[in-house]
Amino acid sequence: MITQIDISLLIRLVIAHLLTDFIFQSDKWVQMRRKDGWRSKYLYLHGATAGVSRIFVLRVMGMLWLPAAVARNAYFN
């Protein structure tokens, strides 16, 4: 059963994703990522920005344990 907390978390994570992709990321980042691929420092900067925004959302909601639980489940199953 999906709870109100689940929906709230989903909405906040989607908003964090949209902010990361369209507000915090400049056109230069996108161009350099396309040009340099895996060697682009902007790829990793974008990933770090996305990670920080997710951690912020999870911390605000008191669910900072969630990524560790998902990673543990993926590793041991």
mmCIF file of the N, C-alpha and C atoms, coordinates in Angstrom:
data_MODEL
# 
_entry.id   MODEL 
# 
loop_
_atom_site.group_PDB 
_atom_site.id 
_atom_site.type_symbol 
_atom_site.label_atom_id 
_atom_site.label_alt_id 
_atom_site.label_comp_id 
_atom_site.label_asym_id 
_atom_site.label_entity_id 
_atom_site.label_seq_id 
_atom_site.pdbx_PDB_ins_code 
_atom_site.Cartn_x 
_atom_site.Cartn_y 
_atom_site.Cartn_z 
_atom_site.occupancy 
_atom_site.B_iso_or_equiv 
_atom_site.pdbx_formal_charge 
_atom_site.auth_seq_id 
_atom_site.auth_comp_id 
_atom_site.auth_asym_id 
_atom_site.auth_atom_id 
_atom_site.pdbx_PDB_model_num 
ATOM 1   N N  . MET A 1 1  ? 0.839  -1.182  0.000   1.00 0.00 ? 1  MET A N  1 
ATOM 2   C CA . MET A 1 1  ? 0.000  0.000   0.000   1.00 0.00 ? 1  MET A CA 1 
ATOM 3   C C  . MET A 1 1  ? 0.886  1.249   0.000   1.00 0.00 ? 1  MET A C  1 
ATOM 4   N N  . ILE A 1 2  ? 0.592  2.141   -0.865  1.00 0.00 ? 2  ILE A N  1 
ATOM 5   C CA . ILE A 1 2  ? 1.349  3.387   -0.969  1.00 0.00 ? 2  ILE A CA 1 
ATOM 6   C C  . ILE A 1 2  ? 0.783  4.389   0.028   1.00 0.00 ? 2  ILE A C  1 
ATOM 7   N N  . THR A 1 3  ? 1.671  4.938   0.847   1.00 0.00 ? 3  THR A N  1 
ATOM 8   C CA . THR A 1 3  ? 1.245  5.886   1.866   1.00 0.00 ? 3  THR A CA 1 
ATOM 9   C C  . THR A 1 3  ? 1.492  7.318   1.404   1.00 0.00 ? 3  THR A C  1 
ATOM 10  N N  . GLN A 1 4  ? 0.982  8.237   2.197   1.00 0.00 ? 4  GLN A N  1 
ATOM 11  C CA . GLN A 1 4  ? 1.182  9.648   1.901   1.00 0.00 ? 4  GLN A CA 1 
ATOM 12  C C  . GLN A 1 4  ? 2.667  10.023  1.987   1.00 0.00 ? 4  GLN A C  1 
ATOM 13  N N  . ILE A 1 5  ? 3.377  9.387   2.891   1.00 0.00 ? 5  ILE A N  1 
ATOM 14  C CA . ILE A 1 5  ? 4.817  9.646   3.033   1.00 0.00 ? 5  ILE A CA 1 
ATOM 15  C C  . ILE A 1 5  ? 5.553  9.184   1.780   1.00 0.00 ? 5  ILE A C  1 
ATOM 16  N N  . ASP A 1 6  ? 5.164  8.027   1.233   1.00 0.00 ? 6  ASP A N  1 
ATOM 17  C CA . ASP A 1 6  ? 5.788  7.529   0.000   1.00 0.00 ? 6  ASP A CA 1 
ATOM 18  C C  . ASP A 1 6  ? 5.577  8.504   -1.151  1.00 0.00 ? 6  ASP A C  1 
ATOM 19  N N  . ILE A 1 7  ? 4.372  9.000   -1.285  1.00 0.00 ? 7  ILE A N  1 
ATOM 20  C CA . ILE A 1 7  ? 4.054  9.948   -2.366  1.00 0.00 ? 7  ILE A CA 1 
ATOM 21  C C  . ILE A 1 7  ? 4.824  11.245  -2.170  1.00 0.00 ? 7  ILE A C  1 
ATOM 22  N N  . SER A 1 8  ? 4.893  11.719  -0.925  1.00 0.00 ? 8  SER A N  1 
ATOM 23  C CA . SER A 1 8  ? 5.633  12.937  -0.630  1.00 0.00 ? 8  SER A CA 1 
ATOM 24  C C  . SER A 1 8  ? 7.113  12.772  -0.968  1.00 0.00 ? 8  SER A C  1 
ATOM 25  N N  . LEU A 1 9  ? 7.685  11.619  -0.602  1.00 0.00 ? 9  LEU A N  1 
ATOM 26  C CA . LEU A 1 9  ? 9.087  11.348  -0.920  1.00 0.00 ? 9  LEU A CA 1 
ATOM 27  C C  . LEU A 1 9  ? 9.301  11.318  -2.429  1.00 0.00 ? 9  LEU A C  1 
ATOM 28  N N  . LEU A 1 10 ? 8.431  10.630  -3.149  1.00 0.00 ? 10 LEU A N  1 
ATOM 29  C CA . LEU A 1 10 ? 8.546  10.554  -4.606  1.00 0.00 ? 10 LEU A CA 1 
ATOM 30  C C  . LEU A 1 10 ? 8.490  11.937  -5.235  1.00 0.00 ? 10 LEU A C  1 
ATOM 31  N N  . ILE A 1 11 ? 7.556  12.750  -4.818  1.00 0.00 ? 11 ILE A N  1 
ATOM 32  C CA . ILE A 1 11 ? 7.415  14.103  -5.374  1.00 0.00 ? 11 ILE A CA 1 
ATOM 33  C C  . ILE A 1 11 ? 8.667  14.930  -5.087  1.00 0.00 ? 11 ILE A C  1 
ATOM 34  N N  . ARG A 1 12 ? 9.173  14.845  -3.862  1.00 0.00 ? 12 ARG A N  1 
ATOM 35  C CA . ARG A 1 12 ? 10.369 15.619  -3.505  1.00 0.00 ? 12 ARG A CA 1 
ATOM 36  C C  . ARG A 1 12 ? 11.595 15.162  -4.300  1.00 0.00 ? 12 ARG A C  1 
ATOM 37  N N  . LEU A 1 13 ? 11.727 13.845  -4.501  1.00 0.00 ? 13 LEU A N  1 
ATOM 38  C CA . LEU A 1 13 ? 12.865 13.342  -5.271  1.00 0.00 ? 13 LEU A CA 1 
ATOM 39  C C  . LEU A 1 13 ? 12.763 13.729  -6.748  1.00 0.00 ? 13 LEU A C  1 
ATOM 40  N N  . VAL A 1 14 ? 11.561 13.735  -7.292  1.00 0.00 ? 14 VAL A N  1 
ATOM 41  C CA . VAL A 1 14 ? 11.368 14.172  -8.681  1.00 0.00 ? 14 VAL A CA 1 
ATOM 42  C C  . VAL A 1 14 ? 11.708 15.651  -8.814  1.00 0.00 ? 14 VAL A C  1 
ATOM 43  N N  . ILE A 1 15 ? 11.278 16.454  -7.853  1.00 0.00 ? 15 ILE A N  1 
ATOM 44  C CA . ILE A 1 15 ? 11.598 17.886  -7.881  1.00 0.00 ? 15 ILE A CA 1 
ATOM 45  C C  . ILE A 1 15 ? 13.107 18.095  -7.774  1.00 0.00 ? 15 ILE A C  1 
ATOM 46  N N  . ALA A 1 16 ? 13.772 17.335  -6.892  1.00 0.00 ? 16 ALA A N  1 
ATOM 47  C CA . ALA A 1 16 ? 15.232 17.439  -6.761  1.00 0.00 ? 16 ALA A CA 1 
ATOM 48  C C  . ALA A 1 16 ? 15.908 17.068  -8.078  1.00 0.00 ? 16 ALA A C  1 
ATOM 49  N N  . HIS A 1 17 ? 15.389 16.035  -8.747  1.00 0.00 ? 17 HIS A N  1 
ATOM 50  C CA . HIS A 1 17 ? 15.944 15.625  -10.033 1.00 0.00 ? 17 HIS A CA 1 
ATOM 51  C C  . HIS A 1 17 ? 15.775 16.730  -11.079 1.00 0.00 ? 17 HIS A C  1 
ATOM 52  N N  . LEU A 1 18 ? 14.595 17.314  -11.148 1.00 0.00 ? 18 LEU A N  1 
ATOM 53  C CA . LEU A 1 18 ? 14.347 18.380  -12.117 1.00 0.00 ? 18 LEU A CA 1 
ATOM 54  C C  . LEU A 1 18 ? 15.216 19.601  -11.835 1.00 0.00 ? 18 LEU A C  1 
ATOM 55  N N  . LEU A 1 19 ? 15.363 19.956  -10.554 1.00 0.00 ? 19 LEU A N  1 
ATOM 56  C CA . LEU A 1 19 ? 16.235 21.079  -10.210 1.00 0.00 ? 19 LEU A CA 1 
ATOM 57  C C  . LEU A 1 19 ? 17.672 20.803  -10.624 1.00 0.00 ? 19 LEU A C  1 
ATOM 58  N N  . THR A 1 20 ? 18.130 19.585  -10.368 1.00 0.00 ? 20 THR A N  1 
ATOM 59  C CA . THR A 1 20 ? 19.499 19.219  -10.730 1.00 0.00 ? 20 THR A CA 1 
ATOM 60  C C  . THR A 1 20 ? 19.716 19.291  -12.238 1.00 0.00 ? 20 THR A C  1 
ATOM 61  N N  . ASP A 1 21 ? 18.754 18.795  -13.008 1.00 0.00 ? 21 ASP A N  1 
ATOM 62  C CA . ASP A 1 21 ? 18.918 18.761  -14.463 1.00 0.00 ? 21 ASP A CA 1 
ATOM 63  C C  . ASP A 1 21 ? 18.708 20.106  -15.142 1.00 0.00 ? 21 ASP A C  1 
ATOM 64  N N  . PHE A 1 22 ? 17.794 20.912  -14.640 1.00 0.00 ? 22 PHE A N  1 
ATOM 65  C CA . PHE A 1 22 ? 17.418 22.120  -15.386 1.00 0.00 ? 22 PHE A CA 1 
ATOM 66  C C  . PHE A 1 22 ? 17.794 23.436  -14.721 1.00 0.00 ? 22 PHE A C  1 
ATOM 67  N N  . ILE A 1 23 ? 18.086 23.440  -13.443 1.00 0.00 ? 23 ILE A N  1 
ATOM 68  C CA . ILE A 1 23 ? 18.438 24.687  -12.769 1.00 0.00 ? 23 ILE A CA 1 
ATOM 69  C C  . ILE A 1 23 ? 19.928 24.711  -12.424 1.00 0.00 ? 23 ILE A C  1 
ATOM 70  N N  . PHE A 1 24 ? 20.423 23.644  -11.778 1.00 0.00 ? 24 PHE A N  1 
ATOM 71  C CA . PHE A 1 24 ? 21.805 23.625  -11.303 1.00 0.00 ? 24 PHE A CA 1 
ATOM 72  C C  . PHE A 1 24 ? 22.812 23.287  -12.396 1.00 0.00 ? 24 PHE A C  1 
ATOM 73  N N  . GLN A 1 25 ? 22.369 22.770  -13.504 1.00 0.00 ? 25 GLN A N  1 
ATOM 74  C CA . GLN A 1 25 ? 23.266 22.342  -14.580 1.00 0.00 ? 25 GLN A CA 1 
ATOM 75  C C  . GLN A 1 25 ? 23.231 23.366  -15.715 1.00 0.00 ? 25 GLN A C  1 
ATOM 76  N N  . SER A 1 26 ? 24.384 23.866  -16.095 1.00 0.00 ? 26 SER A N  1 
ATOM 77  C CA . SER A 1 26 ? 24.427 24.846  -17.182 1.00 0.00 ? 26 SER A CA 1 
ATOM 78  C C  . SER A 1 26 ? 24.510 24.137  -18.529 1.00 0.00 ? 26 SER A C  1 
ATOM 79  N N  . ASP A 1 27 ? 24.283 24.892  -19.583 1.00 0.00 ? 27 ASP A N  1 
ATOM 80  C CA . ASP A 1 27 ? 24.407 24.350  -20.938 1.00 0.00 ? 27 ASP A CA 1 
ATOM 81  C C  . ASP A 1 27 ? 25.837 23.894  -21.223 1.00 0.00 ? 27 ASP A C  1 
ATOM 82  N N  . LYS A 1 28 ? 26.806 24.581  -20.637 1.00 0.00 ? 28 LYS A N  1 
ATOM 83  C CA . LYS A 1 28 ? 28.210 24.210  -20.826 1.00 0.00 ? 28 LYS A CA 1 
ATOM 84  C C  . LYS A 1 28 ? 28.459 22.799  -20.286 1.00 0.00 ? 28 LYS A C  1 
ATOM 85  N N  . TRP A 1 29 ? 27.865 22.484  -19.133 1.00 0.00 ? 29 TRP A N  1 
ATOM 86  C CA . TRP A 1 29 ? 28.035 21.148  -18.554 1.00 0.00 ? 29 TRP A CA 1 
ATOM 87  C C  . TRP A 1 29 ? 27.545 20.086  -19.526 1.00 0.00 ? 29 TRP A C  1 
ATOM 88  N N  . VAL A 1 30 ? 26.371 20.315  -20.098 1.00 0.00 ? 30 VAL A N  1 
ATOM 89  C CA . VAL A 1 30 ? 25.780 19.337  -21.012 1.00 0.00 ? 30 VAL A CA 1 
ATOM 90  C C  . VAL A 1 30 ? 26.646 19.174  -22.252 1.00 0.00 ? 30 VAL A C  1 
ATOM 91  N N  . GLN A 1 31 ? 27.090 20.296  -22.822 1.00 0.00 ? 31 GLN A N  1 
ATOM 92  C CA . GLN A 1 31 ? 27.928 20.234  -24.015 1.00 0.00 ? 31 GLN A CA 1 
ATOM 93  C C  . GLN A 1 31 ? 29.240 19.502  -23.755 1.00 0.00 ? 31 GLN A C  1 
ATOM 94  N N  . MET A 1 32 ? 29.862 19.786  -22.625 1.00 0.00 ? 32 MET A N  1 
ATOM 95  C CA . MET A 1 32 ? 31.133 19.145  -22.303 1.00 0.00 ? 32 MET A CA 1 
ATOM 96  C C  . MET A 1 32 ? 30.953 17.658  -21.999 1.00 0.00 ? 32 MET A C  1 
ATOM 97  N N  . ARG A 1 33 ? 29.827 17.303  -21.380 1.00 0.00 ? 33 ARG A N  1 
ATOM 98  C CA . ARG A 1 33 ? 29.555 15.886  -21.119 1.00 0.00 ? 33 ARG A CA 1 
ATOM 99  C C  . ARG A 1 33 ? 29.361 15.132  -22.423 1.00 0.00 ? 33 ARG A C  1 
ATOM 100 N N  . ARG A 1 34 ? 28.658 15.742  -23.356 1.00 0.00 ? 34 ARG A N  1 
ATOM 101 C CA . ARG A 1 34 ? 28.455 15.086  -24.658 1.00 0.00 ? 34 ARG A CA 1 
ATOM 102 C C  . ARG A 1 34 ? 29.761 14.982  -25.437 1.00 0.00 ? 34 ARG A C  1 
ATOM 103 N N  . LYS A 1 35 ? 30.588 16.005  -25.338 1.00 0.00 ? 35 LYS A N  1 
ATOM 104 C CA . LYS A 1 35 ? 31.848 16.030  -26.077 1.00 0.00 ? 35 LYS A CA 1 
ATOM 105 C C  . LYS A 1 35 ? 32.862 15.042  -25.499 1.00 0.00 ? 35 LYS A C  1 
ATOM 106 N N  . ASP A 1 36 ? 33.041 15.058  -24.176 1.00 0.00 ? 36 ASP A N  1 
ATOM 107 C CA . ASP A 1 36 ? 34.101 14.277  -23.542 1.00 0.00 ? 36 ASP A CA 1 
ATOM 108 C C  . ASP A 1 36 ? 33.638 12.929  -22.984 1.00 0.00 ? 36 ASP A C  1 
ATOM 109 N N  . GLY A 1 37 ? 32.338 12.721  -22.893 1.00 0.00 ? 37 GLY A N  1 
ATOM 110 C CA . GLY A 1 37 ? 31.828 11.448  -22.388 1.00 0.00 ? 37 GLY A CA 1 
ATOM 111 C C  . GLY A 1 37 ? 32.273 11.169  -20.962 1.00 0.00 ? 37 GLY A C  1 
ATOM 112 N N  . TRP A 1 38 ? 32.779 9.939   -20.754 1.00 0.00 ? 38 TRP A N  1 
ATOM 113 C CA . TRP A 1 38 ? 33.175 9.503   -19.409 1.00 0.00 ? 38 TRP A CA 1 
ATOM 114 C C  . TRP A 1 38 ? 34.348 10.297  -18.853 1.00 0.00 ? 38 TRP A C  1 
ATOM 115 N N  . ARG A 1 39 ? 35.108 10.957  -19.694 1.00 0.00 ? 39 ARG A N  1 
ATOM 116 C CA . ARG A 1 39 ? 36.273 11.733  -19.225 1.00 0.00 ? 39 ARG A CA 1 
ATOM 117 C C  . ARG A 1 39 ? 35.896 13.130  -18.772 1.00 0.00 ? 39 ARG A C  1 
ATOM 118 N N  . SER A 1 40 ? 34.648 13.522  -18.949 1.00 0.00 ? 40 SER A N  1 
ATOM 119 C CA . SER A 1 40 ? 34.226 14.880  -18.615 1.00 0.00 ? 40 SER A CA 1 
ATOM 120 C C  . SER A 1 40 ? 34.097 15.065  -17.103 1.00 0.00 ? 40 SER A C  1 
ATOM 121 N N  . LYS A 1 41 ? 34.768 16.098  -16.591 1.00 0.00 ? 41 LYS A N  1 
ATOM 122 C CA . LYS A 1 41 ? 34.627 16.396  -15.162 1.00 0.00 ? 41 LYS A CA 1 
ATOM 123 C C  . LYS A 1 41 ? 33.205 16.857  -14.853 1.00 0.00 ? 41 LYS A C  1 
ATOM 124 N N  . TYR A 1 42 ? 32.511 17.379  -15.859 1.00 0.00 ? 42 TYR A N  1 
ATOM 125 C CA . TYR A 1 42 ? 31.151 17.860  -15.647 1.00 0.00 ? 42 TYR A CA 1 
ATOM 126 C C  . TYR A 1 42 ? 30.163 16.711  -15.451 1.00 0.00 ? 42 TYR A C  1 
ATOM 127 N N  . LEU A 1 43 ? 30.476 15.548  -15.987 1.00 0.00 ? 43 LEU A N  1 
ATOM 128 C CA . LEU A 1 43 ? 29.655 14.364  -15.737 1.00 0.00 ? 43 LEU A CA 1 
ATOM 129 C C  . LEU A 1 43 ? 29.671 14.037  -14.248 1.00 0.00 ? 43 LEU A C  1 
ATOM 130 N N  . TYR A 1 44 ? 30.848 14.053  -13.668 1.00 0.00 ? 44 TYR A N  1 
ATOM 131 C CA . TYR A 1 44 ? 30.997 13.723  -12.251 1.00 0.00 ? 44 TYR A CA 1 
ATOM 132 C C  . TYR A 1 44 ? 30.493 14.855  -11.361 1.00 0.00 ? 44 TYR A C  1 
ATOM 133 N N  . LEU A 1 45 ? 30.646 16.077  -11.810 1.00 0.00 ? 45 LEU A N  1 
ATOM 134 C CA . LEU A 1 45 ? 30.101 17.206  -11.062 1.00 0.00 ? 45 LEU A CA 1 
ATOM 135 C C  . LEU A 1 45 ? 28.581 17.145  -11.042 1.00 0.00 ? 45 LEU A C  1 
ATOM 136 N N  . HIS A 1 46 ? 27.987 16.793  -12.169 1.00 0.00 ? 46 HIS A N  1 
ATOM 137 C CA . HIS A 1 46 ? 26.531 16.644  -12.237 1.00 0.00 ? 46 HIS A CA 1 
ATOM 138 C C  . HIS A 1 46 ? 26.072 15.501  -11.330 1.00 0.00 ? 46 HIS A C  1 
ATOM 139 N N  . GLY A 1 47 ? 26.805 14.392  -11.346 1.00 0.00 ? 47 GLY A N  1 
ATOM 140 C CA . GLY A 1 47 ? 26.469 13.270  -10.476 1.00 0.00 ? 47 GLY A CA 1 
ATOM 141 C C  . GLY A 1 47 ? 26.553 13.640  -9.003  1.00 0.00 ? 47 GLY A C  1 
ATOM 142 N N  . ALA A 1 48 ? 27.590 14.392  -8.646  1.00 0.00 ? 48 ALA A N  1 
ATOM 143 C CA . ALA A 1 48 ? 27.734 14.831  -7.258  1.00 0.00 ? 48 ALA A CA 1 
ATOM 144 C C  . ALA A 1 48 ? 26.608 15.785  -6.863  1.00 0.00 ? 48 ALA A C  1 
ATOM 145 N N  . THR A 1 49 ? 26.253 16.689  -7.765  1.00 0.00 ? 49 THR A N  1 
ATOM 146 C CA . THR A 1 49 ? 25.153 17.616  -7.498  1.00 0.00 ? 49 THR A CA 1 
ATOM 147 C C  . THR A 1 49 ? 23.850 16.852  -7.311  1.00 0.00 ? 49 THR A C  1 
ATOM 148 N N  . ALA A 1 50 ? 23.616 15.866  -8.151  1.00 0.00 ? 50 ALA A N  1 
ATOM 149 C CA . ALA A 1 50 ? 22.404 15.046  -8.035  1.00 0.00 ? 50 ALA A CA 1 
ATOM 150 C C  . ALA A 1 50 ? 22.405 14.288  -6.716  1.00 0.00 ? 50 ALA A C  1 
ATOM 151 N N  . GLY A 1 51 ? 23.544 13.725  -6.344  1.00 0.00 ? 51 GLY A N  1 
ATOM 152 C CA . GLY A 1 51 ? 23.629 12.990  -5.090  1.00 0.00 ? 51 GLY A CA 1 
ATOM 153 C C  . GLY A 1 51 ? 23.382 13.867  -3.880  1.00 0.00 ? 51 GLY A C  1 
ATOM 154 N N  . VAL A 1 52 ? 23.964 15.046  -3.875  1.00 0.00 ? 52 VAL A N  1 
ATOM 155 C CA . VAL A 1 52 ? 23.777 15.971  -2.753  1.00 0.00 ? 52 VAL A CA 1 
ATOM 156 C C  . VAL A 1 52 ? 22.315 16.400  -2.649  1.00 0.00 ? 52 VAL A C  1 
ATOM 157 N N  . SER A 1 53 ? 21.678 16.647  -3.766  1.00 0.00 ? 53 SER A N  1 
ATOM 158 C CA . SER A 1 53 ? 20.268 17.053  -3.716  1.00 0.00 ? 53 SER A CA 1 
ATOM 159 C C  . SER A 1 53 ? 19.394 15.924  -3.169  1.00 0.00 ? 53 SER A C  1 
ATOM 160 N N  . ARG A 1 54 ? 19.701 14.676  -3.531  1.00 0.00 ? 54 ARG A N  1 
ATOM 161 C CA . ARG A 1 54 ? 18.934 13.531  -3.005  1.00 0.00 ? 54 ARG A CA 1 
ATOM 162 C C  . ARG A 1 54 ? 19.170 13.354  -1.518  1.00 0.00 ? 54 ARG A C  1 
ATOM 163 N N  . ILE A 1 55 ? 20.431 13.480  -1.101  1.00 0.00 ? 55 ILE A N  1 
ATOM 164 C CA . ILE A 1 55 ? 20.746 13.347  0.325   1.00 0.00 ? 55 ILE A CA 1 
ATOM 165 C C  . ILE A 1 55 ? 20.040 14.440  1.119   1.00 0.00 ? 55 ILE A C  1 
ATOM 166 N N  . PHE A 1 56 ? 20.003 15.652  0.585   1.00 0.00 ? 56 PHE A N  1 
ATOM 167 C CA . PHE A 1 56 ? 19.305 16.746  1.258   1.00 0.00 ? 56 PHE A CA 1 
ATOM 168 C C  . PHE A 1 56 ? 17.826 16.413  1.440   1.00 0.00 ? 56 PHE A C  1 
ATOM 169 N N  . VAL A 1 57 ? 17.181 15.938  0.376   1.00 0.00 ? 57 VAL A N  1 
ATOM 170 C CA . VAL A 1 57 ? 15.753 15.588  0.460   1.00 0.00 ? 57 VAL A CA 1 
ATOM 171 C C  . VAL A 1 57 ? 15.536 14.478  1.479   1.00 0.00 ? 57 VAL A C  1 
ATOM 172 N N  . LEU A 1 58 ? 16.360 13.444  1.416   1.00 0.00 ? 58 LEU A N  1 
ATOM 173 C CA . LEU A 1 58 ? 16.202 12.324  2.349   1.00 0.00 ? 58 LEU A CA 1 
ATOM 174 C C  . LEU A 1 58 ? 16.481 12.757  3.783   1.00 0.00 ? 58 LEU A C  1 
ATOM 175 N N  . ARG A 1 59 ? 17.442 13.640  3.988   1.00 0.00 ? 59 ARG A N  1 
ATOM 176 C CA . ARG A 1 59 ? 17.752 14.129  5.336   1.00 0.00 ? 59 ARG A CA 1 
ATOM 177 C C  . ARG A 1 59 ? 16.602 14.941  5.897   1.00 0.00 ? 59 ARG A C  1 
ATOM 178 N N  . VAL A 1 60 ? 16.030 15.802  5.080   1.00 0.00 ? 60 VAL A N  1 
ATOM 179 C CA . VAL A 1 60 ? 14.902 16.626  5.523   1.00 0.00 ? 60 VAL A CA 1 
ATOM 180 C C  . VAL A 1 60 ? 13.726 15.746  5.940   1.00 0.00 ? 60 VAL A C  1 
ATOM 181 N N  . MET A 1 61 ? 13.529 14.649  5.228   1.00 0.00 ? 61 MET A N  1 
ATOM 182 C CA . MET A 1 61 ? 12.408 13.756  5.534   1.00 0.00 ? 61 MET A CA 1 
ATOM 183 C C  . MET A 1 61 ? 12.757 12.713  6.588   1.00 0.00 ? 61 MET A C  1 
ATOM 184 N N  . GLY A 1 62 ? 13.985 12.747  7.103   1.00 0.00 ? 62 GLY A N  1 
ATOM 185 C CA . GLY A 1 62 ? 14.392 11.795  8.126   1.00 0.00 ? 62 GLY A CA 1 
ATOM 186 C C  . GLY A 1 62 ? 14.569 10.382  7.595   1.00 0.00 ? 62 GLY A C  1 
ATOM 187 N N  . MET A 1 63 ? 14.901 10.256  6.314   1.00 0.00 ? 63 MET A N  1 
ATOM 188 C CA . MET A 1 63 ? 15.052 8.943   5.685   1.00 0.00 ? 63 MET A CA 1 
ATOM 189 C C  . MET A 1 63 ? 16.447 8.751   5.111   1.00 0.00 ? 63 MET A C  1 
ATOM 190 N N  . LEU A 1 64 ? 17.432 9.287   5.779   1.00 0.00 ? 64 LEU A N  1 
ATOM 191 C CA . LEU A 1 64 ? 18.797 9.193   5.295   1.00 0.00 ? 64 LEU A CA 1 
ATOM 192 C C  . LEU A 1 64 ? 19.286 7.747   5.260   1.00 0.00 ? 64 LEU A C  1 
ATOM 193 N N  . TRP A 1 65 ? 18.641 6.879   5.984   1.00 0.00 ? 65 TRP A N  1 
ATOM 194 C CA . TRP A 1 65 ? 18.982 5.457   6.008   1.00 0.00 ? 65 TRP A CA 1 
ATOM 195 C C  . TRP A 1 65 ? 18.580 4.737   4.723   1.00 0.00 ? 65 TRP A C  1 
ATOM 196 N N  . LEU A 1 66 ? 17.688 5.309   3.945   1.00 0.00 ? 66 LEU A N  1 
ATOM 197 C CA . LEU A 1 66 ? 17.116 4.638   2.779   1.00 0.00 ? 66 LEU A CA 1 
ATOM 198 C C  . LEU A 1 66 ? 18.155 4.203   1.738   1.00 0.00 ? 66 LEU A C  1 
ATOM 199 N N  . PRO A 1 67 ? 19.095 5.062   1.304   1.00 0.00 ? 67 PRO A N  1 
ATOM 200 C CA . PRO A 1 67 ? 20.076 4.599   0.306   1.00 0.00 ? 67 PRO A CA 1 
ATOM 201 C C  . PRO A 1 67 ? 20.915 3.424   0.806   1.00 0.00 ? 67 PRO A C  1 
ATOM 202 N N  . ALA A 1 68 ? 21.260 3.434   2.086   1.00 0.00 ? 68 ALA A N  1 
ATOM 203 C CA . ALA A 1 68 ? 22.041 2.322   2.641   1.00 0.00 ? 68 ALA A CA 1 
ATOM 204 C C  . ALA A 1 68 ? 21.232 1.027   2.617   1.00 0.00 ? 68 ALA A C  1 
ATOM 205 N N  . ALA A 1 69 ? 19.948 1.113   2.916   1.00 0.00 ? 69 ALA A N  1 
ATOM 206 C CA . ALA A 1 69 ? 19.099 -0.079  2.900   1.00 0.00 ? 69 ALA A CA 1 
ATOM 207 C C  . ALA A 1 69 ? 18.945 -0.618  1.482   1.00 0.00 ? 69 ALA A C  1 
ATOM 208 N N  . VAL A 1 70 ? 18.798 0.248   0.515   1.00 0.00 ? 70 VAL A N  1 
ATOM 209 C CA . VAL A 1 70 ? 18.666 -0.184  -0.874  1.00 0.00 ? 70 VAL A CA 1 
ATOM 210 C C  . VAL A 1 70 ? 19.973 -0.816  -1.358  1.00 0.00 ? 70 VAL A C  1 
ATOM 211 N N  . ALA A 1 71 ? 21.099 -0.175  -1.030  1.00 0.00 ? 71 ALA A N  1 
ATOM 212 C CA . ALA A 1 71 ? 22.397 -0.708  -1.434  1.00 0.00 ? 71 ALA A CA 1 
ATOM 213 C C  . ALA A 1 71 ? 22.651 -2.062  -0.776  1.00 0.00 ? 71 ALA A C  1 
ATOM 214 N N  . ARG A 1 72 ? 22.314 -2.196  0.482   1.00 0.00 ? 72 ARG A N  1 
ATOM 215 C CA . ARG A 1 72 ? 22.515 -3.472  1.177   1.00 0.00 ? 72 ARG A CA 1 
ATOM 216 C C  . ARG A 1 72 ? 21.666 -4.553  0.536   1.00 0.00 ? 72 ARG A C  1 
ATOM 217 N N  . ASN A 1 73 ? 20.423 -4.222  0.229   1.00 0.00 ? 73 ASN A N  1 
ATOM 218 C CA . ASN A 1 73 ? 19.526 -5.193  -0.390  1.00 0.00 ? 73 ASN A CA 1 
ATOM 219 C C  . ASN A 1 73 ? 20.038 -5.607  -1.777  1.00 0.00 ? 73 ASN A C  1 
ATOM 220 N N  . ALA A 1 74 ? 20.545 -4.662  -2.529  1.00 0.00 ? 74 ALA A N  1 
ATOM 221 C CA . ALA A 1 74 ? 21.059 -4.974  -3.871  1.00 0.00 ? 74 ALA A CA 1 
ATOM 222 C C  . ALA A 1 74 ? 22.324 -5.826  -3.781  1.00 0.00 ? 74 ALA A C  1 
ATOM 223 N N  . TYR A 1 75 ? 23.137 -5.585  -2.772  1.00 0.00 ? 75 TYR A N  1 
ATOM 224 C CA . TYR A 1 75 ? 24.399 -6.310  -2.637  1.00 0.00 ? 75 TYR A CA 1 
ATOM 225 C C  . TYR A 1 75 ? 24.186 -7.750  -2.171  1.00 0.00 ? 75 TYR A C  1 
ATOM 226 N N  . PHE A 1 76 ? 23.272 -7.958  -1.236  1.00 0.00 ? 76 PHE A N  1 
ATOM 227 C CA . PHE A 1 76 ? 23.098 -9.275  -0.636  1.00 0.00 ? 76 PHE A CA 1 
ATOM 228 C C  . PHE A 1 76 ? 22.041 -10.139 -1.327  1.00 0.00 ? 76 PHE A C  1 
ATOM 229 N N  . ASN A 1 77 ? 21.350 -9.606  -2.308  1.00 0.00 ? 77 ASN A N  1 
ATOM 230 C CA . ASN A 1 77 ? 20.343 -10.424 -3.015  1.00 0.00 ? 77 ASN A CA 1 
ATOM 231 C C  . ASN A 1 77 ? 20.747 -10.717 -4.417  1.00 0.00 ? 77 ASN A C  1 
# 
